[in-house]
Amino acid sequence: MAEFEATFEDASAGTGFKYLARTAKQTSKGTYSKQLKLPSDIRQRYLFSLIESTARSAIAEILNNGIEVDDELLKSSSKISQNKSA
């Protein structure tokens, strides 16, 4: 199981996008551990790629539907992978 947390440094401006992924292992009983841990580097890269591709798809959908988006928001979204929090 994976849990994601996404935040903005400046929520009102929608800038400084940061995110975190944590995972829990499945127990032998089929339930999940309540202790969430940072994933391995390989799994973290995969999970972050999911967040980044979803964010890019959302931005593309917004732009394709003619919704106006603040230029600063577009600039910050192009830097998504540079602003990850670990």
Biopython code that builds the backbone (N, CA, C, O; Angstrom):
import numpy as np
from Bio.PDB.StructureBuilder import StructureBuilder

atoms = [
    (1, "MET", "N", (0.846, -1.158, 0.000)),
    (1, "MET", "CA", (0.000, 0.000, 0.000)),
    (1, "MET", "C", (0.899, 1.230, 0.000)),
    (1, "MET", "O", (1.951, 1.249, 0.639)),
    (2, "ALA", "N", (0.475, 2.236, -0.713)),
    (2, "ALA", "CA", (1.224, 3.487, -0.752)),
    (2, "ALA", "C", (0.310, 4.626, -0.334)),
    (2, "ALA", "O", (-0.879, 4.640, -0.654)),
    (3, "GLU", "N", (0.882, 5.574, 0.382)),
    (3, "GLU", "CA", (0.167, 6.775, 0.795)),
    (3, "GLU", "C", (0.957, 7.966, 0.274)),
    (3, "GLU", "O", (2.180, 8.021, 0.404)),
    (4, "PHE", "N", (0.247, 8.912, -0.315)),
    (4, "PHE", "CA", (0.887, 10.091, -0.873)),
    (4, "PHE", "C", (0.456, 11.330, -0.117)),
    (4, "PHE", "O", (-0.679, 11.433, 0.349)),
    (5, "GLU", "N", (1.372, 12.261, -0.002)),
    (5, "GLU", "CA", (1.073, 13.563, 0.584)),
    (5, "GLU", "C", (1.626, 14.603, -0.381)),
    (5, "GLU", "O", (2.802, 14.563, -0.744)),
    (6, "ALA", "N", (0.781, 15.522, -0.788)),
    (6, "ALA", "CA", (1.215, 16.584, -1.705)),
    (6, "ALA", "C", (0.853, 17.923, -1.082)),
    (6, "ALA", "O", (-0.248, 18.103, -0.561)),
    (7, "THR", "N", (1.787, 18.855, -1.142)),
    (7, "THR", "CA", (1.563, 20.177, -0.563)),
    (7, "THR", "C", (2.190, 21.247, -1.458)),
    (7, "THR", "O", (2.991, 20.956, -2.346)),
    (8, "PHE", "N", (1.805, 22.470, -1.200)),
    (8, "PHE", "CA", (2.417, 23.624, -1.833)),
    (8, "PHE", "C", (3.091, 24.447, -0.752)),
    (8, "PHE", "O", (2.547, 24.604, 0.341)),
    (9, "GLU", "N", (4.273, 24.974, -1.049)),
    (9, "GLU", "CA", (4.912, 25.894, -0.105)),
    (9, "GLU", "C", (4.035, 27.123, 0.093)),
    (9, "GLU", "O", (3.880, 27.616, 1.211)),
    (10, "ASP", "N", (3.466, 27.612, -1.004)),
    (10, "ASP", "CA", (2.553, 28.754, -0.961)),
    (10, "ASP", "C", (1.236, 28.305, -1.584)),
    (10, "ASP", "O", (1.046, 28.406, -2.796)),
    (11, "ALA", "N", (0.336, 27.812, -0.751)),
    (11, "ALA", "CA", (-0.919, 27.243, -1.254)),
    (11, "ALA", "C", (-1.771, 28.260, -2.005)),
    (11, "ALA", "O", (-2.384, 27.920, -3.017)),
    (12, "SER", "N", (-1.821, 29.489, -1.532)),
    (12, "SER", "CA", (-2.671, 30.483, -2.184)),
    (12, "SER", "C", (-2.172, 30.820, -3.588)),
    (12, "SER", "O", (-2.967, 31.154, -4.467)),
    (13, "ALA", "N", (-0.850, 30.733, -3.801)),
    (13, "ALA", "CA", (-0.289, 30.983, -5.136)),
    (13, "ALA", "C", (-0.138, 29.693, -5.931)),
    (13, "ALA", "O", (0.097, 29.733, -7.139)),
    (14, "GLY", "N", (-0.272, 28.541, -5.260)),
    (14, "GLY", "CA", (-0.118, 27.258, -5.941)),
    (14, "GLY", "C", (1.310, 27.013, -6.393)),
    (14, "GLY", "O", (1.536, 26.432, -7.454)),
    (15, "THR", "N", (2.277, 27.454, -5.593)),
    (15, "THR", "CA", (3.676, 27.299, -5.989)),
    (15, "THR", "C", (4.437, 26.467, -4.959)),
    (15, "THR", "O", (3.995, 26.297, -3.823)),
    (16, "GLY", "N", (5.577, 25.959, -5.379)),
    (16, "GLY", "CA", (6.424, 25.172, -4.495)),
    (16, "GLY", "C", (5.864, 23.791, -4.233)),
    (16, "GLY", "O", (5.834, 23.341, -3.087)),
    (17, "PHE", "N", (5.418, 23.110, -5.277)),
    (17, "PHE", "CA", (4.828, 21.777, -5.156)),
    (17, "PHE", "C", (5.838, 20.794, -4.572)),
    (17, "PHE", "O", (6.954, 20.664, -5.075)),
    (18, "LYS", "N", (5.437, 20.107, -3.510)),
    (18, "LYS", "CA", (6.283, 19.102, -2.873)),
    (18, "LYS", "C", (5.431, 17.884, -2.580)),
    (18, "LYS", "O", (4.223, 17.996, -2.375)),
    (19, "TYR", "N", (6.051, 16.738, -2.562)),
    (19, "TYR", "CA", (5.292, 15.539, -2.248)),
    (19, "TYR", "C", (6.143, 14.494, -1.567)),
    (19, "TYR", "O", (7.373, 14.528, -1.599)),
    (20, "LEU", "N", (5.435, 13.556, -0.945)),
    (20, "LEU", "CA", (6.071, 12.517, -0.157)),
    (20, "LEU", "C", (5.292, 11.232, -0.384)),
    (20, "LEU", "O", (4.068, 11.261, -0.516)),
    (21, "ALA", "N", (5.978, 10.127, -0.429)),
    (21, "ALA", "CA", (5.324, 8.822, -0.525)),
    (21, "ALA", "C", (5.795, 7.968, 0.640)),
    (21, "ALA", "O", (6.973, 7.963, 0.997)),
    (22, "ARG", "N", (4.850, 7.248, 1.220)),
    (22, "ARG", "CA", (5.169, 6.295, 2.279)),
    (22, "ARG", "C", (4.462, 4.990, 1.937)),
    (22, "ARG", "O", (3.417, 4.993, 1.286)),
    (23, "THR", "N", (5.033, 3.886, 2.375)),
    (23, "THR", "CA", (4.445, 2.586, 2.080)),
    (23, "THR", "C", (4.259, 1.771, 3.357)),
    (23, "THR", "O", (4.918, 2.000, 4.371)),
    (24, "ALA", "N", (3.342, 0.819, 3.272)),
    (24, "ALA", "CA", (3.112, -0.130, 4.363)),
    (24, "ALA", "C", (3.123, -1.522, 3.748)),
    (24, "ALA", "O", (2.604, -1.732, 2.651)),
    (25, "LYS", "N", (3.711, -2.458, 4.453)),
    (25, "LYS", "CA", (3.774, -3.833, 3.962)),
    (25, "LYS", "C", (2.522, -4.591, 4.384)),
    (25, "LYS", "O", (1.917, -4.329, 5.424)),
    (26, "GLN", "N", (2.162, -5.542, 3.526)),
    (26, "GLN", "CA", (1.027, -6.397, 3.841)),
    (26, "GLN", "C", (1.480, -7.506, 4.789)),
    (26, "GLN", "O", (2.523, -8.128, 4.585)),
    (27, "THR", "N", (0.686, -7.739, 5.819)),
    (27, "THR", "CA", (1.035, -8.780, 6.787)),
    (27, "THR", "C", (0.581, -10.139, 6.276)),
    (27, "THR", "O", (-0.128, -10.229, 5.274)),
    (28, "SER", "N", (0.985, -11.178, 6.957)),
    (28, "SER", "CA", (0.595, -12.535, 6.561)),
    (28, "SER", "C", (-0.916, -12.750, 6.681)),
    (28, "SER", "O", (-1.462, -13.664, 6.063)),
    (29, "LYS", "N", (-1.589, -11.916, 7.467)),
    (29, "LYS", "CA", (-3.045, -12.005, 7.631)),
    (29, "LYS", "C", (-3.800, -11.258, 6.536)),
    (29, "LYS", "O", (-5.030, -11.288, 6.497)),
    (30, "GLY", "N", (-3.066, -10.587, 5.644)),
    (30, "GLY", "CA", (-3.701, -9.852, 4.565)),
    (30, "GLY", "C", (-4.013, -8.404, 4.898)),
    (30, "GLY", "O", (-4.513, -7.667, 4.048)),
    (31, "THR", "N", (-3.727, -7.990, 6.117)),
    (31, "THR", "CA", (-3.923, -6.591, 6.487)),
    (31, "THR", "C", (-2.617, -5.839, 6.234)),
    (31, "THR", "O", (-1.603, -6.434, 5.871)),
    (32, "TYR", "N", (-2.662, -4.538, 6.431)),
    (32, "TYR", "CA", (-1.460, -3.738, 6.221)),
    (32, "TYR", "C", (-0.948, -3.193, 7.537)),
    (32, "TYR", "O", (-1.722, -2.837, 8.426)),
    (33, "SER", "N", (0.350, -3.135, 7.645)),
    (33, "SER", "CA", (0.992, -2.575, 8.822)),
    (33, "SER", "C", (0.544, -1.129, 8.989)),
    (33, "SER", "O", (0.351, -0.412, 8.007)),
    (34, "LYS", "N", (0.381, -0.710, 10.227)),
    (34, "LYS", "CA", (-0.004, 0.681, 10.489)),
    (34, "LYS", "C", (1.193, 1.612, 10.468)),
    (34, "LYS", "O", (1.038, 2.833, 10.463)),
    (35, "GLN", "N", (2.390, 1.033, 10.456)),
    (35, "GLN", "CA", (3.611, 1.835, 10.392)),
    (35, "GLN", "C", (3.955, 2.104, 8.932)),
    (35, "GLN", "O", (4.255, 1.188, 8.167)),
    (36, "LEU", "N", (3.906, 3.363, 8.571)),
    (36, "LEU", "CA", (4.269, 3.755, 7.210)),
    (36, "LEU", "C", (5.749, 4.116, 7.192)),
    (36, "LEU", "O", (6.257, 4.776, 8.098)),
    (37, "LYS", "N", (6.421, 3.672, 6.147)),
    (37, "LYS", "CA", (7.859, 3.930, 6.024)),
    (37, "LYS", "C", (8.159, 4.515, 4.654)),
    (37, "LYS", "O", (7.390, 4.355, 3.706)),
    (38, "LEU", "N", (9.292, 5.194, 4.576)),
    (38, "LEU", "CA", (9.731, 5.680, 3.268)),
    (38, "LEU", "C", (10.088, 4.474, 2.414)),
    (38, "LEU", "O", (10.713, 3.535, 2.907)),
    (39, "PRO", "N", (9.705, 4.483, 1.151)),
    (39, "PRO", "CA", (10.015, 3.353, 0.284)),
    (39, "PRO", "C", (11.490, 3.332, -0.104)),
    (39, "PRO", "O", (12.211, 4.309, 0.094)),
    (40, "SER", "N", (11.924, 2.207, -0.658)),
    (40, "SER", "CA", (13.287, 2.109, -1.177)),
    (40, "SER", "C", (13.453, 3.132, -2.298)),
    (40, "SER", "O", (12.467, 3.637, -2.834)),
    (41, "ASP", "N", (14.687, 3.433, -2.646)),
    (41, "ASP", "CA", (14.942, 4.424, -3.709)),
    (41, "ASP", "C", (14.272, 4.032, -5.020)),
    (41, "ASP", "O", (13.699, 4.878, -5.706)),
    (42, "ILE", "N", (14.343, 2.766, -5.362)),
    (42, "ILE", "CA", (13.745, 2.306, -6.629)),
    (42, "ILE", "C", (12.231, 2.479, -6.594)),
    (42, "ILE", "O", (11.640, 2.999, -7.540)),
    (43, "ARG", "N", (11.613, 2.049, -5.517)),
    (43, "ARG", "CA", (10.153, 2.172, -5.397)),
    (43, "ARG", "C", (9.753, 3.646, -5.302)),
    (43, "ARG", "O", (8.733, 4.048, -5.861)),
    (44, "GLN", "N", (10.541, 4.441, -4.608)),
    (44, "GLN", "CA", (10.243, 5.864, -4.497)),
    (44, "GLN", "C", (10.263, 6.524, -5.873)),
    (44, "GLN", "O", (9.377, 7.319, -6.187)),
    (45, "ARG", "N", (11.254, 6.209, -6.689)),
    (45, "ARG", "CA", (11.313, 6.779, -8.047)),
    (45, "ARG", "C", (10.064, 6.397, -8.834)),
    (45, "ARG", "O", (9.499, 7.225, -9.548)),
    (46, "TYR", "N", (9.633, 5.147, -8.703)),
    (46, "TYR", "CA", (8.427, 4.692, -9.401)),
    (46, "TYR", "C", (7.194, 5.455, -8.895)),
    (46, "TYR", "O", (6.403, 5.960, -9.692)),
    (47, "LEU", "N", (7.039, 5.536, -7.591)),
    (47, "LEU", "CA", (5.880, 6.234, -7.030)),
    (47, "LEU", "C", (5.884, 7.710, -7.411)),
    (47, "LEU", "O", (4.839, 8.268, -7.744)),
    (48, "PHE", "N", (7.052, 8.344, -7.364)),
    (48, "PHE", "CA", (7.139, 9.750, -7.754)),
    (48, "PHE", "C", (6.799, 9.926, -9.234)),
    (48, "PHE", "O", (6.191, 10.927, -9.613)),
    (49, "SER", "N", (7.185, 8.965, -10.069)),
    (49, "SER", "CA", (6.850, 9.061, -11.495)),
    (49, "SER", "C", (5.337, 9.030, -11.690)),
    (49, "SER", "O", (4.818, 9.680, -12.597)),
    (50, "LEU", "N", (4.621, 8.277, -10.842)),
    (50, "LEU", "CA", (3.158, 8.257, -10.912)),
    (50, "LEU", "C", (2.577, 9.625, -10.563)),
    (50, "LEU", "O", (1.669, 10.112, -11.237)),
    (51, "ILE", "N", (3.101, 10.233, -9.518)),
    (51, "ILE", "CA", (2.624, 11.559, -9.119)),
    (51, "ILE", "C", (2.901, 12.574, -10.227)),
    (51, "ILE", "O", (2.030, 13.370, -10.577)),
    (52, "GLU", "N", (4.114, 12.544, -10.776)),
    (52, "GLU", "CA", (4.491, 13.512, -11.805)),
    (52, "GLU", "C", (3.664, 13.343, -13.072)),
    (52, "GLU", "O", (3.216, 14.334, -13.648)),
    (53, "SER", "N", (3.454, 12.105, -13.518)),
    (53, "SER", "CA", (2.681, 11.902, -14.742)),
    (53, "SER", "C", (1.218, 12.292, -14.529)),
    (53, "SER", "O", (0.583, 12.828, -15.437)),
    (54, "THR", "N", (0.689, 12.030, -13.354)),
    (54, "THR", "CA", (-0.686, 12.422, -13.054)),
    (54, "THR", "C", (-0.823, 13.936, -13.027)),
    (54, "THR", "O", (-1.799, 14.480, -13.543)),
    (55, "ALA", "N", (0.147, 14.620, -12.431)),
    (55, "ALA", "CA", (0.119, 16.087, -12.394)),
    (55, "ALA", "C", (0.197, 16.663, -13.804)),
    (55, "ALA", "O", (-0.533, 17.597, -14.137)),
    (56, "ARG", "N", (1.079, 16.111, -14.630)),
    (56, "ARG", "CA", (1.192, 16.597, -16.015)),
    (56, "ARG", "C", (-0.103, 16.361, -16.796)),
    (56, "ARG", "O", (-0.527, 17.213, -17.577)),
    (57, "SER", "N", (-0.728, 15.199, -16.581)),
    (57, "SER", "CA", (-1.997, 14.898, -17.256)),
    (57, "SER", "C", (-3.089, 15.865, -16.823)),
    (57, "SER", "O", (-3.889, 16.317, -17.642)),
    (58, "ALA", "N", (-3.118, 16.179, -15.535)),
    (58, "ALA", "CA", (-4.124, 17.114, -15.026)),
    (58, "ALA", "C", (-3.929, 18.498, -15.636)),
    (58, "ALA", "O", (-4.898, 19.151, -16.026)),
    (59, "ILE", "N", (-2.688, 18.942, -15.718)),
    (59, "ILE", "CA", (-2.404, 20.254, -16.313)),
    (59, "ILE", "C", (-2.800, 20.261, -17.789)),
    (59, "ILE", "O", (-3.412, 21.217, -18.266)),
    (60, "ALA", "N", (-2.451, 19.195, -18.510)),
    (60, "ALA", "CA", (-2.802, 19.111, -19.932)),
    (60, "ALA", "C", (-4.323, 19.139, -20.113)),
    (60, "ALA", "O", (-4.825, 19.803, -21.020)),
    (61, "GLU", "N", (-5.051, 18.431, -19.266)),
    (61, "GLU", "CA", (-6.512, 18.407, -19.354)),
    (61, "GLU", "C", (-7.094, 19.790, -19.089)),
    (61, "GLU", "O", (-8.017, 20.225, -19.777)),
    (62, "ILE", "N", (-6.553, 20.471, -18.095)),
    (62, "ILE", "CA", (-7.019, 21.829, -17.797)),
    (62, "ILE", "C", (-6.784, 22.739, -18.995)),
    (62, "ILE", "O", (-7.677, 23.489, -19.390)),
    (63, "LEU", "N", (-5.588, 22.679, -19.575)),
    (63, "LEU", "CA", (-5.263, 23.539, -20.713)),
    (63, "LEU", "C", (-6.083, 23.173, -21.948)),
    (63, "LEU", "O", (-6.506, 24.061, -22.688)),
    (64, "ASN", "N", (-6.314, 21.888, -22.180)),
    (64, "ASN", "CA", (-7.087, 21.447, -23.342)),
    (64, "ASN", "C", (-8.558, 21.818, -23.238)),
    (64, "ASN", "O", (-9.251, 21.885, -24.254)),
    (65, "ASN", "N", (-9.040, 22.057, -22.037)),
    (65, "ASN", "CA", (-10.433, 22.441, -21.843)),
    (65, "ASN", "C", (-10.617, 23.950, -21.794)),
    (65, "ASN", "O", (-11.700, 24.444, -21.481)),
    (66, "GLY", "N", (-9.544, 24.680, -22.107)),
    (66, "GLY", "CA", (-9.639, 26.129, -22.202)),
    (66, "GLY", "C", (-9.756, 26.853, -20.881)),
    (66, "GLY", "O", (-10.192, 28.003, -20.838)),
    (67, "ILE", "N", (-9.374, 26.198, -19.807)),
    (67, "ILE", "CA", (-9.429, 26.843, -18.502)),
    (67, "ILE", "C", (-8.165, 27.674, -18.332)),
    (67, "ILE", "O", (-7.056, 27.190, -18.557)),
    (68, "GLU", "N", (-8.342, 28.927, -17.932)),
    (68, "GLU", "CA", (-7.181, 29.790, -17.752)),
    (68, "GLU", "C", (-6.414, 29.389, -16.499)),
    (68, "GLU", "O", (-6.998, 29.137, -15.445)),
    (69, "VAL", "N", (-5.098, 29.337, -16.638)),
    (69, "VAL", "CA", (-4.232, 28.974, -15.522)),
    (69, "VAL", "C", (-3.183, 30.059, -15.371)),
    (69, "VAL", "O", (-2.620, 30.529, -16.359)),
    (70, "ASP", "N", (-2.922, 30.454, -14.145)),
    (70, "ASP", "CA", (-1.924, 31.465, -13.837)),
    (70, "ASP", "C", (-0.552, 31.036, -14.364)),
    (70, "ASP", "O", (-0.158, 29.885, -14.174)),
    (71, "ASP", "N", (0.174, 31.930, -15.015)),
    (71, "ASP", "CA", (1.501, 31.622, -15.567)),
    (71, "ASP", "C", (2.470, 31.123, -14.504)),
    (71, "ASP", "O", (3.278, 30.237, -14.782)),
    (72, "GLU", "N", (2.408, 31.666, -13.304)),
    (72, "GLU", "CA", (3.303, 31.224, -12.233)),
    (72, "GLU", "C", (3.037, 29.773, -11.869)),
    (72, "GLU", "O", (3.971, 29.030, -11.569)),
    (73, "LEU", "N", (1.777, 29.362, -11.891)),
    (73, "LEU", "CA", (1.432, 27.972, -11.608)),
    (73, "LEU", "C", (2.025, 27.057, -12.672)),
    (73, "LEU", "O", (2.547, 25.990, -12.350)),
    (74, "LEU", "N", (1.951, 27.463, -13.929)),
    (74, "LEU", "CA", (2.534, 26.650, -15.003)),
    (74, "LEU", "C", (4.040, 26.546, -14.863)),
    (74, "LEU", "O", (4.612, 25.480, -15.090)),
    (75, "LYS", "N", (4.690, 27.640, -14.490)),
    (75, "LYS", "CA", (6.140, 27.608, -14.297)),
    (75, "LYS", "C", (6.510, 26.654, -13.173)),
    (75, "LYS", "O", (7.452, 25.872, -13.305)),
    (76, "SER", "N", (5.775, 26.711, -12.068)),
    (76, "SER", "CA", (6.100, 25.834, -10.936)),
    (76, "SER", "C", (5.790, 24.386, -11.273)),
    (76, "SER", "O", (6.480, 23.490, -10.788)),
    (77, "SER", "N", (4.775, 24.127, -12.088)),
    (77, "SER", "CA", (4.452, 22.743, -12.425)),
    (77, "SER", "C", (5.499, 22.133, -13.340)),
    (77, "SER", "O", (5.665, 20.913, -13.353)),
    (78, "SER", "N", (6.200, 22.945, -14.097)),
    (78, "SER", "CA", (7.246, 22.403, -14.957)),
    (78, "SER", "C", (8.477, 22.000, -14.160)),
    (78, "SER", "O", (9.370, 21.330, -14.679)),
    (79, "LYS", "N", (8.521, 22.410, -12.897)),
    (79, "LYS", "CA", (9.651, 22.080, -12.034)),
    (79, "LYS", "C", (9.283, 21.019, -11.003)),
    (79, "LYS", "O", (9.969, 20.882, -9.990)),
    (80, "ILE", "N", (8.229, 20.279, -11.242)),
    (80, "ILE", "CA", (7.730, 19.301, -10.266)),
    (80, "ILE", "C", (8.835, 18.379, -9.787)),
    (80, "ILE", "O", (9.015, 18.204, -8.582)),
    (81, "SER", "N", (9.572, 17.793, -10.705)),
    (81, "SER", "CA", (10.568, 16.811, -10.294)),
    (81, "SER", "C", (11.732, 17.446, -9.546)),
    (81, "SER", "O", (12.458, 16.756, -8.830)),
    (82, "GLN", "N", (11.919, 18.752, -9.704)),
    (82, "GLN", "CA", (13.011, 19.422, -9.005)),
    (82, "GLN", "C", (12.630, 19.790, -7.582)),
    (82, "GLN", "O", (13.503, 20.056, -6.755)),
    (83, "ASN", "N", (11.324, 19.809, -7.285)),
    (83, "ASN", "CA", (10.873, 20.272, -5.981)),
    (83, "ASN", "C", (10.376, 19.152, -5.086)),
    (83, "ASN", "O", (9.593, 19.402, -4.169)),
    (84, "LYS", "N", (10.805, 17.940, -5.326)),
    (84, "LYS", "CA", (10.372, 16.810, -4.506)),
    (84, "LYS", "C", (10.899, 16.942, -3.095)),
    (84, "LYS", "O", (12.009, 17.430, -2.881)),
    (85, "SER", "N", (10.113, 16.511, -2.142)),
    (85, "SER", "CA", (10.644, 16.392, -0.785)),
    (85, "SER", "C", (10.839, 14.920, -0.504)),
    (85, "SER", "O", (10.047, 14.095, -0.961)),
    (86, "ALA", "N", (11.858, 14.577, 0.227)),
    (86, "ALA", "CA", (12.140, 13.161, 0.485)),
    (86, "ALA", "C", (11.662, 12.744, 1.845)),
    (86, "ALA", "O", (11.818, 11.583, 2.225)),
]
sb = StructureBuilder()
sb.init_structure("model")
sb.init_model(0)
sb.init_chain("A")
sb.init_seg("    ")
for serial, (resi, resn, name, xyz) in enumerate(atoms, 1):
    if name == "N":
        sb.init_residue(resn, " ", resi, " ")
    sb.init_atom(name, np.array(xyz, "f"), 0.0, 1.0, " ", f" {name:<3s}", serial, name[0])
structure = sb.get_structure()
